[in-house]
Amino acid sequence: MVKRFLASHRTGFYFSILQEGEVGAGDTLELVSQDDNNITVADITQLYTREKTDPELLHRAAQLEPLPGSWRDYFQEQSRRQGER
């Protein structure tokens, strides 16, 4: 199932909750902020699963503050390895 999910390139979207509450049909969602690195969920998935040779994207992913530190560390390490080649 995981392979089929990743092969579809449809990984969905992610957002964070700023205030707990209830959401119902017809309610609106408001974009409050967007990271300046302009990285999509698909970009992150691609870096993890296939494309580890895009130094610019690896660098931007390593700077993406909303990601967990372990993910940023992973992308930083991949970026460092690219620099050694």
Buried (B, 14 or more C-beta within 10 A) or exposed (E): EEEEEBEEEEBEEEEEEEEEEEEEEEEEEEEEEEEEBEBEEEBBBBBBBEEBEBBEBBBBBBBBEEBEEEBBEBBBEBBEEBEEE
